[in-house]
Amino acid sequence: MFKEFRAFIARGNVLDLAVAVIIGAAFGKIITSLTDDIIMPLIGKATGGLDFSSHFVRLGDIPADFKGSLTSYADLKKAGVPLLGYGEFLTQVVDFLIIAWVIFLMVRAMNRAAAALEHDKQAPPQHTDSAEVVLLREIRDELRASGKTGGGAKSTGTSRSAKKLPLEGE
């Protein structure tokens, strides 16, 4: 069983998945910071100082020994007060939308790269030969067609079909 587990772990796609999860967790922290520290404060500033993290509806009673702020979502939640935290929910929705958009862009780029690679594989390579090479190929093909080329593995420089010319005096 240990060998099977080791083989499972050693497979490339499992390691790729593990790397993706780790990078995804780090990326999620970056997006959360971007949302909490940059985007939501800008939205709050644009809407007249709204702080979305403190928007909630209290659904239950506050404990008698509560010593925190009545307007602090974090303090009330820590004290165990039932809350409907729609501001925090809105922040999480913005986090999700940013992550989904970035993943969409990455998948789109990867699909385009894969399609371009596949297109390059399917397209025959186009060689552009010089005019001299084309002319030499035509001459070769004409000679082959007319039977004027030597046919042996070792060429002596004379053609089989060459006629013997009479010499003077013969």
C-alpha positions as CSV (number, residue, x, y, z in Angstrom):
1,M,0.0,0.0,0.0
2,F,2.9,2.4,0.8
3,K,4.3,1.8,-2.8
4,E,1.0,2.7,-4.3
5,F,0.7,5.8,-2.2
6,R,4.3,6.8,-3.2
7,A,3.5,6.2,-6.9
8,F,0.3,8.3,-6.5
9,I,2.2,11.2,-4.9
10,A,5.0,11.0,-7.4
11,R,2.7,11.5,-10.4
12,G,3.2,14.9,-12.0
13,N,-0.5,16.0,-11.9
14,V,-0.6,15.5,-8.1
15,L,2.4,17.6,-7.5
16,D,1.1,20.2,-9.9
17,L,-2.2,20.3,-8.0
18,A,-0.3,20.7,-4.7
19,V,1.7,23.6,-6.1
20,A,-1.5,25.2,-7.4
21,V,-3.2,24.9,-4.0
22,I,-0.3,26.6,-2.3
23,I,0.0,29.3,-4.8
24,G,-3.8,29.7,-4.7
25,A,-3.8,30.2,-1.0
26,A,-1.1,32.8,-1.2
27,F,-2.9,34.5,-4.1
28,G,-6.1,34.5,-2.0
29,K,-4.4,36.3,0.8
30,I,-3.2,38.9,-1.7
31,I,-6.7,39.4,-3.1
32,T,-8.1,39.6,0.5
33,S,-5.6,42.4,1.3
34,L,-6.4,44.1,-2.0
35,T,-10.1,44.0,-1.2
36,D,-9.9,44.9,2.5
37,D,-7.2,47.5,2.3
38,I,-7.6,49.1,-1.1
39,I,-10.9,48.5,-2.9
40,M,-13.4,48.5,-0.1
41,P,-11.9,51.7,1.4
42,L,-12.1,53.4,-2.0
43,I,-15.7,52.3,-2.4
44,G,-16.4,53.6,1.1
45,K,-14.8,56.9,0.2
46,A,-16.8,57.1,-3.0
47,T,-20.0,56.4,-1.1
48,G,-19.4,59.0,1.7
49,G,-17.3,57.2,4.2
50,L,-19.2,53.9,4.3
51,D,-17.3,51.2,6.1
52,F,-18.7,47.9,4.8
53,S,-17.1,45.8,7.5
54,S,-19.2,47.3,10.2
55,H,-22.5,46.8,8.4
56,F,-24.5,44.2,10.2
57,V,-27.9,43.4,11.8
58,R,-27.9,42.1,15.3
59,L,-30.2,39.0,15.6
60,G,-29.9,38.3,19.3
61,D,-29.2,39.8,22.7
62,I,-25.9,41.1,23.9
63,P,-24.4,39.1,26.8
64,A,-24.4,41.0,30.2
65,D,-20.7,40.7,30.6
66,F,-19.9,42.3,27.1
67,K,-17.2,45.0,27.3
68,G,-16.6,45.8,23.6
69,S,-18.1,48.3,21.2
70,L,-21.7,47.9,20.2
71,T,-20.9,49.0,16.7
72,S,-18.0,46.6,16.2
73,Y,-18.9,43.6,14.1
74,A,-15.7,41.8,15.3
75,D,-16.3,42.5,19.0
76,L,-19.9,41.3,18.8
77,K,-19.0,38.2,16.8
78,K,-16.3,37.4,19.3
79,A,-18.8,37.7,22.2
80,G,-21.1,35.1,20.4
81,V,-23.9,37.5,19.4
82,P,-25.8,36.2,16.4
83,L,-25.2,38.7,13.6
84,L,-26.2,39.1,10.0
85,G,-23.0,40.6,8.6
86,Y,-24.0,41.8,5.1
87,G,-21.0,44.1,5.0
88,E,-18.5,41.3,5.5
89,F,-20.5,39.2,3.0
90,L,-20.2,42.0,0.4
91,T,-16.5,42.2,1.0
92,Q,-16.2,38.4,0.4
93,V,-18.3,38.7,-2.8
94,V,-15.8,41.4,-4.1
95,D,-12.9,39.0,-3.2
96,F,-14.5,36.2,-5.1
97,L,-15.2,38.4,-8.2
98,I,-11.6,39.5,-8.3
99,I,-10.3,36.0,-8.0
100,A,-12.8,34.7,-10.5
101,W,-11.8,37.5,-13.0
102,V,-8.1,36.8,-12.6
103,I,-8.6,33.1,-13.0
104,F,-10.8,33.7,-16.1
105,L,-8.0,35.8,-17.6
106,M,-5.4,33.2,-16.9
107,V,-7.5,30.3,-18.3
108,R,-8.3,32.5,-21.4
109,A,-4.6,33.2,-22.0
110,M,-3.7,29.5,-21.6
111,N,-6.5,28.4,-24.0
112,R,-5.3,30.9,-26.6
113,A,-1.7,29.8,-26.2
114,A,-2.8,26.1,-26.5
115,A,-4.8,26.9,-29.6
116,A,-1.9,28.8,-31.2
117,L,0.4,25.9,-30.4
118,E,-2.1,23.4,-31.9
119,H,-2.4,25.6,-34.9
120,D,1.3,25.7,-35.4
121,K,1.5,21.9,-35.1
122,Q,-1.2,21.4,-37.7
123,A,0.2,23.9,-40.2
124,P,2.8,22.4,-42.5
125,P,6.1,24.1,-42.3
126,Q,6.5,26.5,-45.2
127,H,10.0,26.5,-46.6
128,T,10.9,29.3,-49.0
129,D,13.7,28.1,-51.2
130,S,15.9,30.4,-53.2
131,A,15.4,30.7,-57.0
132,E,18.6,28.8,-57.6
133,V,17.4,25.8,-55.5
134,V,14.0,25.8,-57.3
135,L,15.8,25.9,-60.6
136,L,18.1,23.0,-59.7
137,R,15.2,20.9,-58.5
138,E,13.4,21.5,-61.8
139,I,16.5,20.5,-63.8
140,R,16.9,17.4,-61.6
141,D,13.2,16.5,-62.1
142,E,13.5,17.0,-65.9
143,L,16.6,14.8,-66.1
144,R,14.9,12.1,-64.1
145,A,11.8,12.3,-66.3
146,S,13.8,12.0,-69.5
147,G,16.0,9.2,-68.2
148,K,19.3,11.1,-68.5
149,T,20.6,10.5,-65.0
150,G,23.0,7.9,-63.8
151,G,21.3,5.1,-62.0
152,G,24.1,3.4,-60.0
153,A,25.0,3.8,-56.4
154,K,28.4,5.1,-57.6
155,S,28.4,7.6,-60.3
156,T,31.3,7.6,-62.8
157,G,30.3,10.8,-64.4
158,T,29.0,9.1,-67.6
159,S,25.4,8.3,-68.3
160,R,24.3,4.8,-69.2
161,S,22.4,6.2,-72.1
162,A,25.3,8.1,-73.5
163,K,26.2,7.1,-77.0
164,K,29.6,6.4,-78.0
165,L,30.8,9.0,-80.4
166,P,32.9,8.0,-83.3
167,L,36.5,9.1,-83.2
168,E,38.2,10.4,-86.2
169,G,39.6,7.7,-88.2
170,E,37.2,5.0,-87.0
